[in-house]
């Protein structure tokens, strides 16, 4: 799936971050961040194409895939998007990239937004795929949203219940979450689904995602509210794409919501479901190249 890519294995403050690296050619660096319940493998249809113009970096976020799952701490700060954004900065610096572009999908897009907000000197541009701001989504929660994004509210329940249930039947959980979306399971080859399932195999592995969502329901909201109260905005250019056949299109106005907290926002809906890089890879590649001027 990743011809000419090499394994990525870096330790950052005691947490191992694993994934893949595209060929190092001195081209502009591009960091790709995956969503839930996936791993870096979700970029298998776009990363080889992008490697022609960029030095591509594909990590598994902490808590997912083959990366480490540290103890969350009492407020789940170890899984805050601020901490994950710091991982990204330190990872890219370790690879020799002091300034880079980032594309994130789903959970990875939330990390990318925090990365752009906290580290504008390190991020040249950020593309966010199929998300609205976390704070706005929680504050607008109604029956329709809670029904569609039930896993948000399942995973934030106290340990060990969510991780025990998901970890006991990882395939049922992963395929249940992903298969319920617009395209069903059709976009995901068996070997790709197997990678995602492996990331939830057992309560210890499934706990990483639960800690991520618990952080999103707590410390991440505190950080977002503090930024808004202080008038801090995202200065990095944002390109926002979302699924025409998805919850963001149906229940939110992503350009307006991101425009409230960022200075430069553009984007549109893509004619697919939630998993844009796997359902519409060629269009996503074109969008990334156009946005980054490649």
SULGIHU-V537934 format. One record per residue. N is the residue number from 1. RES is the residue in three letters. PHI is phi as a letter, one per 40 degrees, with the letter a starting at -180 (NA if undefined). OMEGA is omega as a letter, one per 30 degrees, with the letter a starting at -180 (* if undefined). Layout:
# SULGIHU-V537934
n = {N & N}
res = {RES & RES}
phi = {PHI & PHI}
omega = {OMEGA & OMEGA}
This chain:
# SULGIHU-V537934
n = {1 & 2 & 3 & 4 & 5 & 6 & 7 & 8 & 9 & 10 & 11 & 12 & 13 & 14 & 15 & 16 & 17 & 18 & 19 & 20 & 21 & 22 & 23 & 24 & 25 & 26 & 27 & 28 & 29 & 30 & 31 & 32 & 33 & 34 & 35 & 36 & 37 & 38 & 39 & 40 & 41 & 42 & 43 & 44 & 45 & 46 & 47 & 48 & 49 & 50 & 51 & 52 & 53 & 54 & 55 & 56 & 57 & 58 & 59 & 60 & 61 & 62 & 63 & 64 & 65 & 66 & 67 & 68 & 69 & 70 & 71 & 72 & 73 & 74 & 75 & 76 & 77 & 78 & 79 & 80 & 81 & 82 & 83 & 84 & 85 & 86 & 87 & 88 & 89 & 90 & 91 & 92 & 93 & 94 & 95 & 96 & 97 & 98 & 99 & 100 & 101 & 102 & 103 & 104 & 105 & 106 & 107 & 108 & 109 & 110 & 111 & 112 & 113 & 114 & 115 & 116 & 117 & 118 & 119 & 120 & 121 & 122 & 123 & 124 & 125 & 126 & 127 & 128 & 129 & 130 & 131 & 132 & 133 & 134 & 135 & 136 & 137 & 138 & 139 & 140 & 141 & 142 & 143 & 144 & 145 & 146 & 147 & 148 & 149 & 150 & 151 & 152 & 153 & 154 & 155 & 156 & 157 & 158 & 159 & 160 & 161 & 162 & 163 & 164 & 165 & 166 & 167 & 168 & 169 & 170 & 171 & 172 & 173 & 174 & 175 & 176 & 177 & 178 & 179 & 180 & 181 & 182 & 183 & 184 & 185 & 186 & 187 & 188 & 189 & 190 & 191 & 192 & 193 & 194 & 195 & 196 & 197 & 198 & 199 & 200 & 201 & 202 & 203 & 204 & 205 & 206 & 207 & 208 & 209 & 210 & 211 & 212 & 213 & 214 & 215 & 216 & 217 & 218 & 219 & 220 & 221 & 222 & 223 & 224 & 225 & 226 & 227 & 228 & 229 & 230 & 231 & 232 & 233 & 234 & 235 & 236 & 237 & 238 & 239 & 240 & 241 & 242 & 243 & 244 & 245 & 246 & 247 & 248 & 249 & 250 & 251 & 252 & 253 & 254 & 255 & 256 & 257 & 258 & 259 & 260 & 261 & 262 & 263 & 264 & 265 & 266 & 267 & 268 & 269 & 270 & 271 & 272 & 273 & 274 & 275 & 276 & 277 & 278 & 279 & 280 & 281 & 282 & 283 & 284 & 285 & 286 & 287 & 288 & 289 & 290 & 291 & 292 & 293 & 294}
res = {UNK & UNK & UNK & UNK & UNK & UNK & UNK & UNK & UNK & UNK & UNK & UNK & UNK & UNK & UNK & UNK & UNK & UNK & UNK & UNK & UNK & UNK & UNK & UNK & UNK & UNK & UNK & UNK & UNK & UNK & UNK & UNK & UNK & UNK & UNK & UNK & UNK & UNK & UNK & UNK & UNK & UNK & UNK & UNK & UNK & UNK & UNK & UNK & UNK & UNK & UNK & UNK & UNK & UNK & UNK & UNK & UNK & UNK & UNK & UNK & UNK & UNK & UNK & UNK & UNK & UNK & UNK & UNK & UNK & UNK & UNK & UNK & UNK & UNK & UNK & UNK & UNK & UNK & UNK & UNK & UNK & UNK & UNK & UNK & UNK & UNK & UNK & UNK & UNK & UNK & UNK & UNK & UNK & UNK & UNK & UNK & UNK & UNK & UNK & UNK & UNK & UNK & UNK & UNK & UNK & UNK & UNK & UNK & UNK & UNK & UNK & UNK & UNK & UNK & UNK & UNK & UNK & UNK & UNK & UNK & UNK & UNK & UNK & UNK & UNK & UNK & UNK & UNK & UNK & UNK & UNK & UNK & UNK & UNK & UNK & UNK & UNK & UNK & UNK & UNK & UNK & UNK & UNK & UNK & UNK & UNK & UNK & UNK & UNK & UNK & UNK & UNK & UNK & UNK & UNK & UNK & UNK & UNK & UNK & UNK & UNK & UNK & UNK & UNK & UNK & UNK & UNK & UNK & UNK & UNK & UNK & UNK & UNK & UNK & UNK & UNK & UNK & UNK & UNK & UNK & UNK & UNK & UNK & UNK & UNK & UNK & UNK & UNK & UNK & UNK & UNK & UNK & UNK & UNK & UNK & UNK & UNK & UNK & UNK & UNK & UNK & UNK & UNK & UNK & UNK & UNK & UNK & UNK & UNK & UNK & UNK & UNK & UNK & UNK & UNK & UNK & UNK & UNK & UNK & UNK & UNK & UNK & UNK & UNK & UNK & UNK & UNK & UNK & UNK & UNK & UNK & UNK & UNK & UNK & UNK & UNK & UNK & UNK & UNK & UNK & UNK & UNK & UNK & UNK & UNK & UNK & UNK & UNK & UNK & UNK & UNK & UNK & UNK & UNK & UNK & UNK & UNK & UNK & UNK & UNK & UNK & UNK & UNK & UNK & UNK & UNK & UNK & UNK & UNK & UNK & UNK & UNK & UNK & UNK & UNK & UNK & UNK & UNK & UNK & UNK & UNK & UNK & UNK & UNK & UNK & UNK & UNK & UNK & UNK & UNK & UNK & UNK & UNK & UNK}
phi = {NA & b & c & g & c & b & c & b & a & b & c & b & f & g & b & c & b & b & i & a & b & c & d & c & b & g & c & d & c & b & c & b & b & c & b & b & c & b & b & c & c & d & c & c & c & b & c & c & c & c & c & c & b & b & c & c & b & b & c & c & d & d & g & b & f & c & c & c & b & c & c & c & g & c & b & g & c & c & b & c & c & c & c & c & c & c & d & c & c & c & c & c & c & c & c & g & b & c & a & a & c & b & b & b & b & f & d & c & c & c & c & c & c & c & d & c & c & c & b & c & c & b & b & c & a & b & b & b & b & g & a & b & d & d & c & c & c & c & c & c & d & b & c & c & c & c & c & c & b & d & c & d & c & c & c & c & c & d & c & b & c & c & c & c & c & c & c & c & b & c & c & c & c & c & c & c & c & c & c & c & c & d & c & g & c & d & c & b & d & d & c & c & d & c & c & c & c & d & c & b & c & h & c & c & c & c & c & d & c & c & c & d & c & c & c & c & c & b & c & c & c & c & c & c & c & c & c & c & c & c & g & c & b & c & c & c & d & b & b & b & b & a & c & c & b & a & c & c & c & c & b & b & b & c & c & c & c & c & c & c & b & b & c & b & b & a & i & a & c & b & c & a & c & d & c & d & c & c & c & b & c & c & c & c & c & c & c & c & c & c & c & c & g & c}
omega = {a & a & l & l & a & l & l & l & a & l & a & l & l & l & l & l & a & l & a & l & l & l & l & a & a & l & a & a & a & l & l & a & a & l & a & g & a & l & l & a & l & a & a & a & a & a & l & l & a & a & l & a & a & l & a & l & a & l & l & l & l & a & a & l & a & l & a & l & a & l & a & a & a & a & a & a & l & l & l & l & l & l & l & l & l & l & a & l & a & l & a & l & l & l & l & a & a & l & a & l & a & l & l & l & l & a & l & l & l & l & a & l & l & l & l & l & a & a & a & l & a & a & a & a & a & l & a & a & l & l & l & a & a & a & a & a & l & a & l & a & l & a & a & a & a & l & a & a & a & a & l & a & l & a & a & l & a & l & g & a & a & a & l & a & a & a & l & l & a & l & l & l & a & a & l & l & a & a & a & a & a & a & a & a & a & a & a & l & a & a & l & l & l & l & a & a & a & l & l & a & a & a & a & l & l & a & a & l & l & l & l & a & l & l & a & a & a & a & l & l & l & l & a & l & l & l & a & l & a & a & l & a & l & a & a & l & l & l & a & l & a & a & l & a & a & a & a & l & a & a & a & l & a & a & l & a & l & l & l & a & a & a & a & a & l & l & a & l & l & a & l & l & a & a & a & a & l & a & a & a & a & l & l & l & l & a & a & l & l & a & a & l & a & *}
